[in-house]
Amino acid sequence: MIKDLLTQLDFSEKETQIYLALLEMGSTKPSVLAKKTGLNRTTVYDICDLLMQKGLVSKYKKGAGTFFNALDPKQLLNYLDREKEEKAKAIEKQKDKVAELLPQLVSMQDIYGANKPKVQFFEGEKGMREAYEDTLTSKGTILAYANVETVHEGLPNFFPEYYKRRAKNKIFIRAIFPVNALSIERSKLNQEEMRDTRFLPEGKMTFSPEVNIYNNKMLVASWKEKIAIIIESKELADLQKMTFNLLWDTLPKN
């Protein structure tokens, strides 16, 4: 059990042998440690020096002899605190280096990935929430095909609050709705929720998924399958915007 713990603390097998031997034997000469552990004296000195650097072992002279001694095991807690601090410092240095090189990494992505569509997949309620958060990055009007009934069934506690945040961010939306009670009711809040709506012919057309077109992206959400896809492609988004506008112009104003 103790050996397992020391292994988890990144002790090598030899460090574990020496440390446990010192705890058991107290102040000990290197020759005695070598005999106890089966390691040669040079290795014993090297390992004891490593344990001293960790603050777990001390060394002192007595006459002509050198002795090593294990410090209070409570020092293991101090050792972990120091390790934590060192790792935190190392991570901060890595973050600084990443921040320094980030412009180069982004430029590489722009060069080699500029013409490739980027696709992100989202699953489950949490994933779909994350997908919809991306629409709040829109730099202009969102174009949407939306069925308020299926939208609210899919994420019942998300959308009323989402509408408010979208309006607060001054992001306007044009939405094409199928005719149903919830869609009609929602359209009454168009002004405060910064939305313009038009309805498909009643009784002839309906749908359950949702499509949002914004920036150079398309968000496609299936409420029945609980999956969402964001496709980032200027070419595809431009085609979808043109198609949306053609349909929009044929539908009567509310």
LINPESUL-V316804 format. One record per helix or strand. SS is the DSSP state (a for helix, b for strand). FROM is the first residue (numbers start at 1). TO is the last residue. Records with the same first field share a line. If there is no record, write none. Layout:
BEGIN
SS->FROM-TO ; FROM-TO
END
This chain:
BEGIN
a->2-8 ; 13-25 ; 30-37 ; 41-53 ; 75-113 ; 124-137 ; 148-154 ; 159-168 ; 181-187 ; 234-250
b->28-29 ; 57-62 ; 65-70 ; 118-123 ; 142-145 ; 173-177 ; 195-199 ; 210-214 ; 217-222 ; 227-232
END
